[in-house]
Amino acid sequence: MDIFHTEEYGHGRKTYNNGVCIKGSTSSEFEVDYYGRLEVVIKLQYHCEQNRVLLFKCYWYDKLTEESE
């Protein structure tokens, strides 16, 4: 069972977690982490429970802009 809380789920609640963090790397030697909020989850299921794909729509923060302010 998959449980993901979207921003809509948390609306009006005192606490919830819809944060997303993706560890990433670039063509340079530096690693870049990406942070955002989970907005929509779509579950695609093909013919049985074993064949499924989860799609996530996220709002991603621009760390470079926020760090420079």
DSSP file (Angstrom, degrees, kcal/mol; ACC not computed):
  #  RESIDUE AA STRUCTURE BP1 BP2  ACC     N-H-->O    O-->H-N    N-H-->O    O-->H-N    TCO  KAPPA ALPHA  PHI   PSI    X-CA   Y-CA   Z-CA
    1    1 A M              0   0    0      0, 0.0     2,-0.5     0, 0.0     0, 0.0   0.000 360.0 360.0 360.0 131.7    0.0    0.0    0.0
    2    2 A D        -     0   0    0      2,-0.0     2,-0.5     0, 0.0     0, 0.0  -0.871 360.0-170.8-103.5 131.7    1.4    3.4   -1.0
    3    3 A I        +     0   0    0     -2,-0.5     2,-0.4     2,-0.0     0, 0.0  -0.974  12.5 164.4-125.3 118.3    0.5    6.5    1.1
    4    4 A F        -     0   0    0     -2,-0.5     2,-0.6    37,-0.0    14,-0.1  -0.999  25.5-145.2-131.9 134.3    1.5    9.9   -0.1
    5    5 A H        -     0   0    0     -2,-0.4    33,-0.3    12,-0.4     2,-0.1  -0.891  16.7-159.9-104.3 119.1    0.1   13.2    1.2
    6    6 A T     >  -     0   0    0     -2,-0.6     4,-1.4    33,-0.1    33,-0.2  -0.365  34.9-102.3 -87.6 171.7   -0.5   15.9   -1.3
    7    7 A E  H  > S+     0   0    0     31,-1.8     4,-0.6     1,-0.2     3,-0.1   0.880 123.2  54.9 -61.8 -38.5   -0.7   19.6   -0.5
    8    8 A E  H >4 S+     0   0    0     31,-0.4     3,-0.9     1,-0.2    -1,-0.2   0.886 103.0  56.2 -62.9 -39.6   -4.5   19.4   -1.0
    9    9 A Y  H 34 S+     0   0    0      1,-0.2    -1,-0.2     3,-0.0    -2,-0.2   0.878 109.1  46.7 -58.9 -39.2   -4.7   16.6    1.7
   10   10 A G  H >< S+     0   0    0     -4,-1.4     3,-2.2    -3,-0.1    -1,-0.2   0.536  80.4 123.3 -84.1  -6.8   -3.0   18.8    4.2
   11   11 A H  T << S+     0   0    0     -3,-0.9     3,-0.1    -4,-0.6    -3,-0.0  -0.366  84.7   9.0 -60.1 125.3   -5.1   21.9    3.6
   12   12 A G  T 3  S+     0   0    0      1,-0.3    -1,-0.3    -2,-0.1     2,-0.2   0.340 101.9 119.0  87.2  -6.4   -6.8   23.0    6.9
   13   13 A R    <   -     0   0    0     -3,-2.2    -1,-0.3     1,-0.1     3,-0.1  -0.605  66.2-133.4 -89.9 154.0   -4.7   20.5    9.0
   14   14 A K  S    S+     0   0    0      1,-0.2     2,-0.3    -2,-0.2    -1,-0.1   0.899  88.8  12.4 -72.4 -40.5   -2.4   21.7   11.7
   15   15 A T        +     0   0    0      2,-0.0     2,-0.3    -3,-0.0    -1,-0.2  -0.990  69.3 139.5-137.9 147.3    0.4   19.5   10.7
   16   16 A Y        -     0   0    0     -2,-0.3     2,-0.5    -3,-0.1    -9,-0.0  -0.942  36.9-127.8-170.3 167.0    1.2   17.3    7.6
   17   17 A N        +     0   0    0     -2,-0.3   -12,-0.4     1,-0.1    -2,-0.0  -0.950  37.1 148.7-132.1 113.6    4.2   16.5    5.4
   18   18 A N        +     0   0    0     -2,-0.5    20,-3.1   -14,-0.1   -11,-0.1   0.037  36.4 135.0-124.7  23.0    4.0   16.8    1.6
   19   19 A G  E     -A   37   0A   0     18,-0.2     2,-0.4   -13,-0.1    18,-0.2  -0.428  36.4-160.7 -77.5 148.8    7.7   17.6    1.2
   20   20 A V  E     -A   36   0A   0     16,-2.4    16,-2.2    -2,-0.1     2,-0.4  -0.991   8.3-176.2-130.1 136.3    9.9   16.0   -1.5
   21   21 A C  E     -A   35   0A   0     -2,-0.4     2,-0.5    14,-0.2    14,-0.2  -0.990   3.5-171.0-133.5 126.0   13.7   15.8   -1.6
   22   22 A I  E     -A   34   0A   0     12,-2.7    12,-2.7    -2,-0.4     2,-0.4  -0.971  18.1-139.5-118.4 123.0   15.5   14.3   -4.6
   23   23 A K  E     +A   33   0A   0     -2,-0.5     2,-0.3    10,-0.2    10,-0.2  -0.679  37.3 169.6 -78.3 128.8   19.3   13.7   -4.4
   24   24 A G  E     -A   32   0A   0      8,-1.0     8,-1.2    -2,-0.4     2,-0.3  -0.856  25.6-153.8-136.7 170.8   20.8   14.6   -7.7
   25   25 A S  E     -A   31   0A   0     -2,-0.3     2,-0.2     6,-0.3     6,-0.2  -0.973   9.6-150.0-142.5 158.1   24.0   15.2   -9.5
   26   26 A T        -     0   0    0      4,-1.2     6,-0.0    -2,-0.3     0, 0.0  -0.543  41.7 -89.3-117.1-176.7   25.1   17.3  -12.5
   27   27 A S  S    S+     0   0    0     -2,-0.2     2,-0.1     2,-0.0    -1,-0.0   0.669 109.3  72.8 -70.9 -14.6   27.7   16.9  -15.1
   28   28 A S  S    S-     0   0    0      2,-0.2    -2,-0.3     1,-0.1     0, 0.0  -0.255 103.8 -98.0 -87.6-175.8   30.1   18.8  -12.8
   29   29 A E  S    S+     0   0    0     -4,-0.1     2,-0.3    -2,-0.1    -1,-0.1   0.553  94.6  94.6 -80.8  -7.4   31.6   17.4   -9.6
   30   30 A F        -     0   0    0     -5,-0.0    -4,-1.2     1,-0.0     2,-0.3  -0.657  68.9-136.2 -92.2 140.2   29.0   19.0   -7.4
   31   31 A E  E     -A   25   0A   0     -2,-0.3     2,-0.4    -6,-0.2    -6,-0.3  -0.712  16.6-157.8 -88.8 145.1   25.8   17.2   -6.2
   32   32 A V  E     -A   24   0A   0     -8,-1.2    -8,-1.0    -2,-0.3     2,-0.4  -0.991   1.8-153.1-126.1 126.3   22.6   19.2   -6.3
   33   33 A D  E     -A   23   0A   0     -2,-0.4     2,-0.4   -10,-0.2   -10,-0.2  -0.799   9.6-147.8 -97.8 143.0   19.6   18.3   -4.1
   34   34 A Y  E     -A   22   0A   0    -12,-2.7   -12,-2.7    -2,-0.4     2,-0.4  -0.925  12.7-168.4-113.2 134.2   16.1   19.3   -5.3
   35   35 A Y  E     +A   21   0A   0     -2,-0.4    26,-2.9    26,-0.4     2,-0.3  -0.933  20.1 133.3-123.6 144.5   13.3   20.2   -2.8
   36   36 A G  E     -AB  20  60A   0    -16,-2.2   -16,-2.4    -2,-0.4     2,-0.4  -0.929  46.7 -90.3-165.3-170.9    9.6   20.6   -3.5
   37   37 A R  E     -AB  19  59A   0     22,-2.2    22,-2.5    -2,-0.3     2,-0.5  -0.958  35.7-119.7-121.1 138.6    6.0   20.0   -2.5
   38   38 A L  E     + B   0  58A   0    -20,-3.1   -31,-1.8    -2,-0.4    20,-0.2  -0.669  37.4 166.0 -79.0 121.6    3.9   17.0   -3.6
   39   39 A E  E     +     0   0A   0     18,-2.8   -31,-0.4    -2,-0.5     2,-0.3   0.817  60.3  10.2-104.9 -43.6    0.9   18.3   -5.5
   40   40 A V  E     - B   0  57A   0     17,-1.7    17,-2.7   -34,-0.1     2,-0.4  -0.999  53.5-161.1-143.5 141.5   -0.7   15.3   -7.4
   41   41 A V  E     - B   0  56A   0     -2,-0.3     2,-0.5    15,-0.2    15,-0.2  -0.994   9.4-171.2-122.8 127.7   -0.1   11.5   -7.4
   42   42 A I  E     - B   0  55A   0     13,-2.5    13,-3.1    -2,-0.4     2,-0.6  -0.980   6.7-158.9-119.4 126.2   -1.3    9.4  -10.3
   43   43 A K  E     - B   0  54A   0     -2,-0.5     2,-0.5    11,-0.2    11,-0.2  -0.922   4.7-166.4-108.0 118.1   -1.2    5.6  -10.1
   44   44 A L  E     - B   0  53A   0      9,-3.1     9,-2.6    -2,-0.6     2,-0.4  -0.902   6.7-170.2-102.6 127.3   -1.3    3.7  -13.4
   45   45 A Q  E     - B   0  52A   0     -2,-0.5     2,-0.7     7,-0.2     7,-0.2  -0.975   8.1-157.1-124.0 130.7   -2.0    0.0  -13.1
   46   46 A Y        -     0   0    0      5,-3.6     2,-1.4     2,-0.5     5,-0.3  -0.890  63.3 -52.3-113.8 102.6   -1.6   -2.4  -15.9
   47   47 A H  S    S+     0   0    0     -2,-0.7     2,-0.3     3,-0.1     5,-0.1   0.132 122.2  23.5  64.3 -21.5   -3.6   -5.7  -15.8
   48   48 A C  S >  S-     0   0    0     -2,-1.4     3,-1.0     3,-0.4    -2,-0.5  -0.980  87.6 -96.8-162.8 167.9   -2.4   -6.7  -12.3
   49   49 A E  T 3  S+     0   0    0     -2,-0.3     3,-0.1     1,-0.2    -2,-0.1   0.778 115.4  61.6 -61.9 -28.5   -1.0   -5.2   -9.1
   50   50 A Q  T 3  S+     0   0    0      1,-0.2     2,-1.0    -4,-0.1    -1,-0.2   0.765  94.6  64.2 -73.3 -25.2    2.6   -6.0  -10.0
   51   51 A N  S <  S+     0   0    0     -3,-1.0    -5,-3.6    -5,-0.3    -3,-0.4  -0.755  75.6 127.5-103.5  88.9    2.6   -3.8  -13.1
   52   52 A R  E     -B   45   0A   0     -2,-1.0     2,-0.4    -7,-0.2    -7,-0.2  -0.973  38.8-158.9-143.2 156.9    2.1   -0.3  -11.9
   53   53 A V  E     -B   44   0A   0     -9,-2.6    -9,-3.1    -2,-0.3     2,-0.5  -0.999  10.0-148.9-135.5 135.9    3.7    3.1  -12.2
   54   54 A L  E     -B   43   0A   0     -2,-0.4     2,-0.4   -11,-0.2   -11,-0.2  -0.926  11.8-163.4-106.5 129.0    3.4    6.1   -9.8
   55   55 A L  E     -B   42   0A   0    -13,-3.1   -13,-2.5    -2,-0.5     2,-0.5  -0.921   4.4-160.5-110.9 136.9    3.6    9.6  -11.3
   56   56 A F  E     -B   41   0A   0     -2,-0.4     2,-0.6   -15,-0.2   -15,-0.2  -0.964   9.0-160.3-121.3 130.7    4.3   12.6   -9.1
   57   57 A K  E     +B   40   0A   0    -17,-2.7   -18,-2.8    -2,-0.5   -17,-1.7  -0.953  25.6 178.3-105.6 123.7    3.6   16.2   -9.9
   58   58 A C  E     -B   38   0A   0     -2,-0.6     2,-0.6   -20,-0.2   -20,-0.2  -0.893  34.7-130.0-126.4 152.3    5.6   18.5   -7.7
   59   59 A Y  E     -B   37   0A   0    -22,-2.5   -22,-2.2    -2,-0.3     2,-0.4  -0.927  35.0-151.4 -95.6 118.4    6.2   22.2   -7.2
   60   60 A W  E     -B   36   0A   0     -2,-0.6   -24,-0.3   -24,-0.2     2,-0.2  -0.764   5.3-132.2 -98.4 136.3   10.0   22.5   -7.1
   61   61 A Y        -     0   0    0    -26,-2.9     2,-1.1    -2,-0.4   -26,-0.4  -0.585  14.1-129.5 -81.7 145.6   11.8   25.3   -5.2
   62   62 A D     >  -     0   0    0     -2,-0.2     4,-2.1     1,-0.2     3,-0.2  -0.805  25.3-175.8 -95.2  94.9   14.5   27.3   -6.9
   63   63 A K  H  > S+     0   0    0     -2,-1.1     4,-2.5     1,-0.2     5,-0.2   0.848  78.2  57.7 -62.5 -35.9   17.3   27.1   -4.3
   64   64 A L  H  > S+     0   0    0      2,-0.2     4,-1.3     1,-0.2    -1,-0.2   0.910 109.4  43.7 -64.3 -42.5   19.6   29.4   -6.2
   65   65 A T  H  > S+     0   0    0     -3,-0.2     4,-0.7     1,-0.2    -1,-0.2   0.920 115.7  48.0 -67.1 -44.4   17.1   32.3   -6.2
   66   66 A E  H  < S+     0   0    0     -4,-2.1     3,-0.5     1,-0.2    -2,-0.2   0.851 110.7  50.9 -67.8 -34.9   16.2   31.7   -2.6
   67   67 A E  H  < S+     0   0    0     -4,-2.5    -1,-0.2     1,-0.2    -2,-0.2   0.805 107.8  53.0 -72.2 -28.8   19.8   31.5   -1.4
   68   68 A S  H  <        0   0    0     -4,-1.3    -1,-0.2     1,-0.2    -2,-0.2   0.627 360.0 360.0 -83.6 -12.1   20.8   34.8   -3.2
   69   69 A E     <        0   0    0     -4,-0.7    -1,-0.2    -3,-0.5    -2,-0.1   0.474 360.0 360.0 -84.3 360.0   18.0   36.8   -1.5
